[in-house]
Amino acid sequence: MPPPYHPPVKRSVQIAGHKTSISLEPLFWDMLKDAADQRGIAINALVGRIDAERIKADTPPGLAGAIRVWLVTDASAPND
């Protein structure tokens, strides 16, 4: 695992057929991959779900911020 204090890494993802770049720290990329694997879906599909949730907010955050918040919220949610 890379050190937790590492600058963001930019990667391309595809959401609803559109390519975009997201910058996240490696720790968050690892968490995102793990969350997608747990759900049996691709990272792009999970990012698409997070994006759909965030745009419903009264004041939608940026996508990278929404992913970080989603990951922290998901990680702290009780497992059923």
C-alpha positions as CSV (number, residue, x, y, z in Angstrom):
1,M,0.0,0.0,0.0
2,P,1.4,3.4,-0.9
3,P,2.1,5.9,1.9
4,P,-1.2,7.7,2.9
5,Y,0.3,11.1,2.2
6,H,0.6,11.2,-1.5
7,P,-0.4,13.8,-4.1
8,P,-3.5,13.1,-6.1
9,V,-3.3,10.8,-9.2
10,K,-5.3,11.7,-12.2
11,R,-7.2,8.9,-14.0
12,S,-9.7,8.8,-16.8
13,V,-13.2,7.4,-16.2
14,Q,-16.2,7.1,-18.4
15,I,-19.6,8.1,-17.1
16,A,-22.6,7.6,-19.3
17,G,-20.5,7.4,-22.4
18,H,-18.5,10.6,-21.6
19,K,-14.8,10.5,-20.6
20,T,-13.7,12.7,-17.7
21,S,-10.6,12.8,-15.5
22,I,-10.7,12.6,-11.8
23,S,-7.8,13.3,-9.4
24,L,-7.8,11.3,-6.2
25,E,-5.1,10.3,-3.8
26,P,-4.0,6.7,-4.2
27,L,-5.7,5.7,-0.9
28,F,-9.1,6.8,-2.4
29,W,-8.4,5.0,-5.7
30,D,-7.8,1.8,-3.7
31,M,-10.9,2.3,-1.7
32,L,-12.9,3.0,-4.8
33,K,-11.6,-0.2,-6.5
34,D,-12.4,-2.2,-3.3
35,A,-16.0,-0.8,-3.2
36,A,-16.6,-1.6,-6.8
37,D,-15.2,-5.1,-6.4
38,Q,-17.4,-5.7,-3.4
39,R,-20.4,-4.8,-5.5
40,G,-19.2,-6.8,-8.5
41,I,-19.2,-3.7,-10.8
42,A,-16.6,-1.7,-12.7
43,I,-15.1,1.4,-11.2
44,N,-16.7,3.4,-14.0
45,A,-20.2,2.0,-13.0
46,L,-19.6,2.9,-9.4
47,V,-18.4,6.4,-10.3
48,G,-21.5,6.8,-12.5
49,R,-23.7,5.9,-9.5
50,I,-21.9,8.4,-7.2
51,D,-22.2,11.0,-9.9
52,A,-26.0,10.5,-10.3
53,E,-26.4,10.8,-6.5
54,R,-24.3,14.0,-6.3
55,I,-26.1,15.9,-9.0
56,K,-29.3,15.5,-7.1
57,A,-27.9,17.6,-4.2
58,D,-29.1,21.1,-3.7
59,T,-25.5,22.3,-4.1
60,P,-23.6,19.5,-5.9
61,P,-20.0,19.1,-4.9
62,G,-17.3,18.4,-7.5
63,L,-17.1,14.8,-8.5
64,A,-13.7,14.1,-6.8
65,G,-15.1,15.5,-3.5
66,A,-18.3,13.5,-3.9
67,I,-16.3,10.3,-4.4
68,R,-14.3,11.0,-1.3
69,V,-17.4,11.7,0.8
70,W,-19.2,8.7,-0.6
71,L,-16.2,6.4,0.2
72,V,-15.9,7.7,3.8
73,T,-19.6,7.4,4.3
74,D,-19.7,3.9,2.8
75,A,-16.7,2.8,4.9
76,S,-18.4,4.0,8.1
77,A,-21.7,2.4,7.3
78,P,-22.5,-0.8,9.2
79,N,-22.2,-4.0,7.1
80,D,-25.4,-6.0,6.9
